[in-house]
Amino acid sequence: MTTVVLHDALEWAARTRAFRERFVGRCSAGLSLADVRAELERERHVLPAREVDRLAELRLLPVLEAIPAVGGKVRVAPAHGGCRRPRGHRARRHPRGRLVGPVGGAGMIIVVSGPGGAGKGTVVAAWRERDPKLYVNRSWTTRERRPGEAEDAYVFATWDEFQRRIDDGGFLEWVDFLDYRQGSPVPEPPDGHDVIFEIDVYGAKAVKEKFPDALCIYLEAPSRDVQRERLVHRGDTPERVKQRVARADEEAAAAKDLDSVLVVNHEVSDTVDHLAALVDERRRAARASSEPD
């Protein structure tokens, strides 16, 4: 009896390994949620259990987390230590909740997140033009520039450059997608400047964990149709547009967990007015709380 059970277990293990290898191999070419379900349906014999149980048993959740259609896997840089560094490199320490040391005398930490097509880049650029005391912490990315995208929209880096920055402890957080990486560098603003992070909601969560007092703002398009139009206008492929719109509701739910202030971006100038008012209100509240009774 023991021999039969062992034989069955070994057969199951072999089928499982083969399935996982096929699954991971297909992920390298990109999988949608529909693809994932189809793969699991075809391989029911591997593990006769519920879909979620099969994902956990086959250790596929880490793979799925790296698929943009499902949600990028956010990696948070440790507060100090933990990254491989060149010999003689001094680790930067970033105590929880405030920016000190190499960051200088930073003011407020502002996190502007939102789905693709909400208009984050346009709004933040207009806000920066109006207020030169804002320091925009440019995200790094290894993807190619989109048609018509400004040169300073991101720091466009090679994979090697991005990896060196990771090794040097230069990111607060970074995201591993299947075909590119994106991350928020440790900010180095001039004294007295407020710092703006223009990132997706998953990156916002990582920044909020490091800086609990950060003002989180979630920017939304007026509707999914408007979001779709903006994505098409900026040059996203039809498949990418579909993925970003599909993820929007999930991202909005995640933003609520951060106590983000929801701002609907109808007109850029009105949105900038709204954001500036939110910052002024937060600053007044901070001053009031610090005054002695």
N, C-alpha and C positions, 0 to 999 in steps of 0.2 A: 504493500500500500504506500509506504514511504517513497519507494522508487518511482511509482506512478505520479505522485504529487510533485516530486522533485523534477521529473521529466516535463510535466505540464508547466511548472514554474519557469524552467529554463526556456521552453518554447515561447512562453508569454514574454519573457525578458528579451528574447531575440527579436520577436515581432515588434516590441515596444521600441527597441533601439533603432530598428530599421525605419519605423514610422517617424521617429523623432528626427532622424537624419534627413529623410525626405522632406519633412515639414520645415526644418531649419534651412535646407537648401532652397526651398521655394520662397522662403521669407527674403532671401537675398535679392530676389527679383521683385519683391513687393507683394503683399497680400492685403486684400480688403477683408472686412468682417464677413462678407458673404463667402469669400474664399476659405476663411477659417472654418466656418460652419460646414462647408462642403467637404473639406479635408477630414474633419472629424466624423461626418456621416459615412464617408467611404471607408473609414477605419474603425467601425463599430466593434469589430471582432477583437481589437487590441485591448480595450477595457470596457466591458459592459456596465457603464455607470452613467450618471448624469454628466452633461457636457462640462460643467465647471469642475467636477471631480476628475474627469479625464485630463483636463488641462493641468490640474495640480499634480496628479499622479505622474504624468509624462514630463513634468517640469518644463512646461511650455509657457508659463506665465511671464518669465523674464523675456522670452522671445517676443511675445505679443506686446509687451510694454514698449518695445523698441520700434513698433510699427506706427508711423504717423497717424494712420486712420484710427488707431485705437487710443493713442496718447503716448507722447514721447516719454522716455524714462529720464527723470531729472536726477542728476547726481550733484550732491551738495558738497562743496569743498569743505574739509574739516576746518574748525576754527583755528587750530594751530597744529602743525605736524601732520603726519599721515600721508604726505605726498612725497614721492621720490624727488630729491633735489640734487643738483650738482654739488660736488665737494666744495665746502667753504661757503655755500649759500646760506644766508641767515633767514630763518623762517619768519614770516610776518605773522603777528598775532592780532586777531580781530575779536576783542571781547564782545560778548553778546549784547546787542541792543544799542551800540554806539560806534561811530567811526572815529578812530583815534590814530596816532602815530603817523604812518605814511599817507593817511587820507587827509590829514590836516584838519582845520577848524570847520568841518562841514556843518551845514545847517540842518534843515529838515530832509528826511528821506521820503521821496515820493515814488510810488510804484504805479505806473500806468500800464494796465494789461487789457486784454480783450481779444476777441477772435480775429482771424485774418479778414480784412475787409471792413473793420470797424473804423479805420482811419487813424490809428495810433501815430504812425510816423508823420502824417500831415499835421495833425493837431500839435504834437510835441514840437515840431519844427516851427510852427507859427507861434507857439507859446515862447519858445526860446528867442525868437526875433523880438518879441515884445519885452521880454525880461532877460537882460544879459546876465543877471545874477543866478540864472539856472544853469547847472552843469549837467548835460545829458551824458549819462554813462553808456557809451556806445557798445552794443553787444558785438561779440565776435561771431563770425560764421564761416564755414568752409564751403558753403554753396556758391554758385555763380550769381552774379548780379542779374536781376530781372531787367527786361527791356524798360528803359525810362527810369530806372531806379537811381537815385542820387548816389554819388560816389561815397559820401559820408553817412549813408543810411546805416551801414554797419562797418565794422573793421573786417574787410574780406581777407581771410587768411588761408594759407595752405594747411593741409592736415599736419604737416611737420611743425609749422609755426604754432598751430593750435595745441598740439601735444606738448611742445616746449613750454607754453604758457601754463598748461596744467601741471607739468612737472615742477615749475617754479612757484606753484601755489598762487597763481595770478587770477583765479576765477572764484567768485562767490558761489556760483552754480553753473552747471552746463548740462546740455541735453544731447543725448546720443540718439539720432534718428538712423534709419537704415542707410541713407545716402549722404548725410552731412551732419555736422555738429554745430551747436550754437550755444553760446554762454555769456554770462555777465561778468566782466572783469572786476577786480577790486577797484573801486573808484579812487581817483586821486584829484579831487576838486581844489580849486583855489580857496583860500580862507573865506568864510562867510557866504559861500555859495550853497544853495539847496541842490541836492542830487536827485536826478530823475532816472529811474530805470524804466525803459520802454521794452517790455517783455511779455511773453505769453503767461497765462494764469498759473501754469505749473512752475515756471521760473519765479513768479510772484510769491508763490507759497514758500519756496526755498529762501527768498530774500526776507520774507516776513518772519520766518523762523529765526533768522539771525538778528533782525531788527524789529522787535515786536511793536515799537512805537511808530513804525513807518505808516504813512498815509497811503492806503491802497485804493486806487480808483479803477473801476472796470468800465471800459468804453465799449458801447454797443452801437451797431448800425440801427437805423430806425426800423428795419424789418429784414427778414431773411432774403427777400427779393432785392432789396437795396444792397445788402452785403454781397449777394451773388453778382450784381452788376458791377460793383466796385472791384471785385476779384477779377472779373473778366476784363475790365478796363485796364487793370494794372498788368495784365499779361499772363495770369495763371492758366495752366492747362485745364481743359474740361474735367479731367480726373481729379486734379488738385482742388478745383473749385468745389466739386462734389464732396470731397473729403473734409474741406474746411467748414463748409456749411453744416455737414453732418455732425461735426464736433462742437459746433457753437453752443448748443444747449448744455452739453456736458461741461464745457468750460464755464458757462454762466453759473451752473450749480456749484462748481468748485470755487468760484469767486465769492459766493455767499458764505462759504466756510471761513473766508479771510476777513469777513466784515467789510468787504469792499463797498465803496460808494458807487452806485450805478449812475452813469452819465450817458445819455443817448446823444450820439453825434449827428445832429441834423445839419447844422451849419458850423463850419470851423470856427469863425469868430465868436459865435455864441458859446461854443463849447470851451474855448480858451477863457472867456469871461467866467464861466462856471468853475473851471478848474482853479483859476486864480482866486476866486472867492472862497473855495474850499480850503486852500492853503492859508489864506488870511484868517479864516475862522479857526483853523487848527492852531495857528500861531497865537491868536488871542487866548484860546483856551489853555495853551501851554503856559503863557505868561501868568494867567490868572491862578493856575494851580501852583505855580512856583512862588507866588507872593505870600508873605507871612500873614496869618489871620490877625 
